[in-house]
Amino acid sequence: MCGITGFLDTKAQSTPAELEALARRMANTITHRGPDDSGTWADGEAGIALGFRRLAILDLTPTGHQPMVSGDGRFVIVFNGEIYNFGELRQELQALGYTFRGTSDTEVALNAFSQWGIFKAVQRLNGMFAFALWDRRERQLHLVRDRLGIKPLYYGWMGNTLLFGSELKTLRAHPAFQGEIDRNALALYLRHNYIPAPYSIYKNVFKLSQGTILTISSDQPDPETKPVSYWSAREAVERGISNPFTGSEQEAIAEMDALLRESVRLRMIADVPLGAFLSGGIDSSTVVALMQAQSNIPVKTFTIGFYEQEYNEAIYAKAVAQHLGTDHTELYVTPQEAMDVIPRLPRLYDEPFSDSSQIPTFLVSELTRRYVTVSLSGDGGDELFAGYTRYPTANQLWRQIGWLPPVGRKVIRKSLSLLSPAQWRDLGNALPASLPLGFRPSLLADKAQKLGEILSFDSPQSLYHLVVSHWQNPSSLVIASHEYPTALTDRSQWANVPDFTRWMMYLDLITYLPDDILVKVDRASMGVSLEARVPFLDDHRVVEFAWRIPLSMKLRNGQTKWLLRQVLYQYVPQTLIERPKMGFGVPIDYWLRGPLRQWAEELLDEQRLAREGFFNPAPIRQKWAQHLAGKQNWQYYLWDILMFQAWLAETH
């Protein structure tokens, strides 16, 4: 795993030494992504420069150094990621007459491009990757991102120069960079707590969309050139639904087990110490169980715990680890240790990002990196196997409220607002302790508030849009803005699916998963020079098979992830797994009223907001006052603003 960057100056007025010096400066901004080695390459005549930072995972010798030139001299690459079927491809290429200097997957990829061409070769790669490939013969630059968007890649034209890199900070290091904040993207951020691809926080800078290739010719550069898809999540979803798995339940369990076992096995290949995140939930427990089943030594597993019981999953992780016999490490962190991460977030995430589980994700990454260089993660299980509680409840909610006339919904909505959060908490305290987790006092007020908002919508799609939204009208908050169309609002991007549940799962697969979950894991892990591998996602065969599984094998009798549970129960007793789903969260709401109050006050100062000119201060100050008074819990809304304000102060 590494960090890449570079640029294509179509005016080509610099010497190779000057180009390399600039590429080196850009690459050094992401040393955390690759502390083991660095390199640059440039062609002064073409105006192309490539920069690289290496985290050595495979082939730790100098033959794994990048930028790497293909054996025939045609291609030069900087590659971030892993190709897990590189051994199989290597054997095939050797049979075709190719020779290899080292043992890296990057060299295999270069020879694959020489043999099959970039488009067909990329389709044969099993893994996660973002890379820049310069074709010296055709004088073309290819930027490529993996199928699910696991590895990041930004790009943008600044005048006559195309900049690209793993993180925005590489682009900012180039003298041509113009960092004008895109207010329309900022409005999207306030809705989602992340900025959806292909947009970024800056005008004219984009995230390369998942599963695409952007090709730019230095002889005829066209800033309007669009990425071309080589793999489509939409096509995979529609193909899976139209060609469903027709075997028995036992056959489905067996095939899913075999696919996941192989995916995990390939992701255990490394020339450095390896382990896994373990929360004790279904997804991470499945990954760890399949690792341990294929290892003759105890697998290293890691979790963090919190002293606040409602946020603590460590006890469950420990029980699973003891059953499987892993070499388990847990670290309990205090609120102060968690809050100490907050000043690091703006530079770590490099773009406004306000999923507050970024804090524990960083802490578990930091813990894990003390012992290993690679860690497997269970991300993706919720999206593929219908794990989010909104999947079984959304249809039920709509059935319950869809028949109500608008006037009836308005009356109920007004009734819900009559009680303050404190009164809702009192009500929760009065309820029996045996009720489900959602009825605990700290969540009851949030759920009442959300239900009130849900009652204001008139279709299941608009209901889902609400469920995944924070600020409901961000364009009124961000001065001179309107929201760009996204996959959620642009019907032309919707897959043809037969039901609302799978529609939600598809939208999560192409929006929330790559732009929130995978961003969170990538920045947190790479911020401490740890490679995170995701067996559910970076093997596209798992994704494609999961979409062939009937919905009845995912949701059953109100239970989520039925099929994945059956796979897991072959390794771990059901009693260790069956518990209410917990979020990987921290008590932001309490912190803002207590130890973080002064920090937040400074960032939310009315005069400061007015001077900076991005936000209408009034609604922010209103929510801040209500939150401090305990009248409403606006933690998510306020965290959105605070993370932007902290990012702005750090980078501008």
Secondary structure, DSSP 8 states (H G I E B T S, - for coil): -EEEEEEEETT--S-HHHHHHHHHHHHGGGGGG-BSEEEEEEETTTTEEEEEEE---S--SGGG-SSEE-TTS-EEEEEEEEETTHHHHHHHHHHTT---SS--HHHHHHHHHHHH-HHHHHHT--EEEEEEEEETTTTEEEEEE-TT--S--EEEEETTEEEEESSHHHHHTSTT----B-HHHHHHHHHHSS--TTB-SBTTEEE--TTEEEEEESSS--TT---EESS-HHHHHHHHHHS---S-HHHHHHHHHHHHHHHHHHTT--SS-EEEE--SSHHHHHHHHHHHHT-SS--EEEEEEESSGGG--HHHHHHHHHHHT-EEEEEEE-HHHHHTTGGGHHHHHSS----TTHHHHHHHHHHHHTT-SEEE--TTHHHHHT-STHHHHHHHHHHHHTTS-HHHHHHHHHHHTTS-HHHHHHHHHHS-TTS-GGGSHHHHHHHHHHHHHHTT-SSHHHHHHHHT-SSS-HHHHBTT------TTT-GGG----SSHHHHHHHHHHHTHIIIIIHHHHHHHHHTTT-EEE-TTTSSHHHHHHHTTS-GGGTSBTTBS-HHHHHHHTTTS-HHHH-S--------HHHHHHTTTHHHHHHHT-HHHHHHHTSB-HHHHHHHHHHHHTTS---HHHHHHHHHHHHHHHHH-
